[in-house]
Amino acid sequence: MQVVILPHPKTKREELFDREDGLEDVMKAIDRGERLILILGSRRLGKSSLLNVVLNEIEYPSIKVDVRETYSEFSSVNRYVIGRMLLSSLSGRKRLLEELRMLLRNVKGITISGVRVEIAKDFSIVELLEALNEYGRFIIAFDEAQYLRFGGATRYDGILAYAVDNLENLTFVLTGSEVGMLFDFLRFDDPRAPLFGRYHHDVVLSRFSRDLSLEFLKSGFREAGMRTKEEELEDAVSTFDGVVGWLTLYGYLRVARGLGHDKALEEVFRGAKAIVESELSRLFSYSPRYRIMLKAIALGYSRWRDIKDYVTLKLGYINDSNFSKLLKNLVKSGYVEKKGGRYYIFDPVIERIFREG
């Protein structure tokens, strides 16, 4: 299989590496007409790449919204913003827009001019979904869908429930890095929630094994015609512990930027620090204790009591209930995993950043 090492999400099947099973799983679920498909896994495991390839491979029309990007840009995920993002996927797609033109004209708040689609504040997402359903099979993707919980007055779980129950031609594909937060939003097990008891087809991505990580790097360098030392590859594999995003960035820095092994590692950690600070800024703004908790876990404090003692030493007393809530949020956000009653940082790069920072 050809491997193209790039620092951005993939869009073509040949660019994926060892995700064929996940790709086929999602595509078969779409072909079966499944209404709700979840692509799950921690950050930097290739969910967005898998989603992009799925949307390029399927025969059905699709639209996609990166909900995290939408939230970052507008500090909200209100109905108008999501509608604008959904419809921007149609702007410029002349043939599809022509086929949808008459249906979209009946949707409140939508105007069409040439190949442009515009919406007004009174736009109705439900009416848009009903129009797409009337058109026929249509795939609607929400990347990093846990951010839909910031919808304010708009209840996206209720909209999804209505569509899943009534709009048989639509399939929703949701990805989520903050798996716990995503399930808190969807609330499949809550009898009071709109999506209670609804079936969802889950595809879970895991980190690469050591051998697979090694083959990933070797294949990429071989494709680029670049010779590398075995011990350097072994060191990179040990450092990144199967997290595909960091392996990809390391390969890109060596191939495209021509950096040596040590400099490439240094650059990965330098770039990762800025990325992680940006990702965690929202959590840190809620409580400074999150940063200290991650520091404690990175230093090897893995038991609940030891982490709490470290936080108390650094920042003063916190009661057990509040501390447990903060720790649970770190787990739900995907930065920390709990195994055998102990807590660990999933990503070795993030662990090192907090250990040394």
NORJOFEN-V979309 format. One record per residue. RES is the residue in one letter. PHI is phi in whole degrees, 0 to 359 (* if undefined). D_CENTER is the distance of its C-alpha to the mean C-alpha in Angstrom with 2 decimals. Layout:
BEGIN
res->{RES;RES}
phi->{PHI;PHI}
d_center->{D_CENTER;D_CENTER}
END
This chain:
BEGIN
res->{M;Q;V;V;I;L;P;H;P;K;T;K;R;E;E;L;F;D;R;E;D;G;L;E;D;V;M;K;A;I;D;R;G;E;R;L;I;L;I;L;G;S;R;R;L;G;K;S;S;L;L;N;V;V;L;N;E;I;E;Y;P;S;I;K;V;D;V;R;E;T;Y;S;E;F;S;S;V;N;R;Y;V;I;G;R;M;L;L;S;S;L;S;G;R;K;R;L;L;E;E;L;R;M;L;L;R;N;V;K;G;I;T;I;S;G;V;R;V;E;I;A;K;D;F;S;I;V;E;L;L;E;A;L;N;E;Y;G;R;F;I;I;A;F;D;E;A;Q;Y;L;R;F;G;G;A;T;R;Y;D;G;I;L;A;Y;A;V;D;N;L;E;N;L;T;F;V;L;T;G;S;E;V;G;M;L;F;D;F;L;R;F;D;D;P;R;A;P;L;F;G;R;Y;H;H;D;V;V;L;S;R;F;S;R;D;L;S;L;E;F;L;K;S;G;F;R;E;A;G;M;R;T;K;E;E;E;L;E;D;A;V;S;T;F;D;G;V;V;G;W;L;T;L;Y;G;Y;L;R;V;A;R;G;L;G;H;D;K;A;L;E;E;V;F;R;G;A;K;A;I;V;E;S;E;L;S;R;L;F;S;Y;S;P;R;Y;R;I;M;L;K;A;I;A;L;G;Y;S;R;W;R;D;I;K;D;Y;V;T;L;K;L;G;Y;I;N;D;S;N;F;S;K;L;L;K;N;L;V;K;S;G;Y;V;E;K;K;G;G;R;Y;Y;I;F;D;P;V;I;E;R;I;F;R;E;G}
phi->{*;289;238;251;274;227;272;240;304;283;230;240;304;291;274;285;229;56;241;299;298;296;299;294;300;294;294;293;296;296;298;286;84;303;275;221;237;246;253;242;153;294;299;65;254;103;295;295;298;300;299;301;294;304;294;281;271;290;273;269;293;212;224;222;233;274;290;297;297;298;296;297;282;249;59;197;228;287;303;295;296;297;300;297;293;298;285;295;292;269;300;92;268;302;296;296;297;298;293;266;309;294;291;290;296;271;270;303;87;248;233;239;227;64;256;253;238;233;231;253;295;270;304;245;296;300;295;297;297;295;292;295;295;293;297;138;303;211;250;240;246;240;278;57;290;299;287;296;291;266;281;64;287;272;265;292;295;292;296;299;298;300;293;299;281;238;250;289;272;261;238;256;245;244;252;205;273;270;300;298;294;298;289;296;287;283;51;297;261;261;301;271;268;301;265;305;77;287;285;221;266;257;237;251;264;241;290;291;289;301;296;291;299;296;293;301;293;300;296;295;292;297;297;277;69;246;271;224;277;302;293;290;295;299;294;296;297;294;292;262;47;81;278;299;299;285;301;295;296;301;298;298;296;283;279;280;261;70;280;285;303;297;293;295;300;301;291;300;291;295;294;296;298;292;298;294;300;294;297;267;301;296;297;296;290;284;202;292;292;302;297;290;297;295;298;299;295;297;280;108;281;250;269;310;296;293;295;296;298;296;297;297;299;277;235;95;296;220;287;300;296;294;296;299;297;296;294;296;296;296;291;297;281;89;276;237;241;248;223;59;79;240;246;222;277;298;265;295;291;297;302;294;302;282;292;264;276}
d_center->{24.93;24.40;21.77;20.91;19.54;17.65;15.51;13.16;10.91;13.51;15.05;17.93;18.65;20.93;18.35;16.36;17.86;18.40;15.67;18.46;18.54;14.98;15.63;18.95;17.77;15.46;18.22;20.94;19.33;19.21;22.79;23.88;22.87;20.41;19.45;16.09;13.64;10.58;8.37;7.72;7.74;7.71;6.41;8.05;8.87;8.35;5.95;6.08;9.64;10.44;9.63;11.70;14.40;14.66;15.29;17.76;19.50;20.15;23.41;22.32;21.46;17.97;16.30;12.73;11.42;8.64;9.12;8.19;10.66;12.96;13.17;13.81;16.45;18.20;17.63;17.33;15.83;19.29;20.58;22.04;18.98;16.80;19.89;20.37;16.93;17.47;20.97;20.28;18.76;22.29;24.30;25.98;25.50;29.19;29.85;27.12;28.02;31.65;31.01;29.13;31.51;33.87;31.27;29.34;32.65;33.10;29.91;30.79;29.85;29.08;31.35;31.33;33.22;33.40;29.93;28.43;27.02;27.34;26.85;28.84;28.15;29.48;26.85;26.01;22.59;24.38;27.00;24.52;22.93;26.51;27.47;24.69;25.72;29.31;28.50;27.33;24.31;21.21;17.48;15.22;11.46;9.12;5.65;4.05;7.49;8.64;9.98;12.35;14.39;15.75;17.60;20.97;23.63;21.40;20.47;17.52;17.89;21.46;20.74;18.47;21.27;23.89;22.21;21.60;25.24;26.95;25.26;25.67;24.70;21.12;18.09;14.80;11.62;8.68;5.22;4.43;4.39;7.55;9.10;12.45;11.73;10.25;13.47;15.52;14.69;15.41;18.39;19.46;22.18;23.66;26.79;26.68;23.24;23.02;20.76;22.91;23.71;21.72;20.79;17.21;16.57;13.97;12.78;11.78;11.04;13.11;14.26;17.12;20.63;23.09;24.89;21.91;20.69;24.26;24.54;21.35;22.94;26.38;25.41;23.77;26.80;29.17;27.76;28.21;31.73;31.23;33.01;31.53;33.04;32.07;32.12;29.64;27.14;27.83;27.25;23.88;22.79;24.11;22.49;18.87;19.20;17.05;13.84;13.33;12.02;15.17;17.39;16.45;17.18;20.35;21.49;20.97;22.99;25.72;25.99;25.39;26.65;29.28;28.67;30.27;28.59;29.18;28.31;25.01;24.08;25.25;23.20;19.94;20.68;21.88;18.81;16.53;18.64;18.03;14.25;14.32;16.94;14.98;11.89;14.50;16.95;16.28;16.93;19.86;21.33;21.68;23.50;24.70;24.83;21.13;21.93;25.03;23.44;20.99;24.09;26.05;23.63;23.35;27.15;27.39;28.01;26.24;28.32;27.85;31.34;31.10;27.91;29.58;32.80;31.13;29.46;32.83;34.67;32.57;32.09;34.59;34.68;31.83;32.60;31.08;29.34;27.49;26.59;25.22;23.06;21.58;21.03;19.41;16.94;16.01;15.49;13.45;11.19;10.64;12.96;15.96;16.88;20.20;22.45;26.12;26.42;25.18;22.15;20.41;17.72;15.26;14.83;18.36;17.83;16.85;19.74;22.13;21.24;22.17;25.05;26.66;25.78}
END
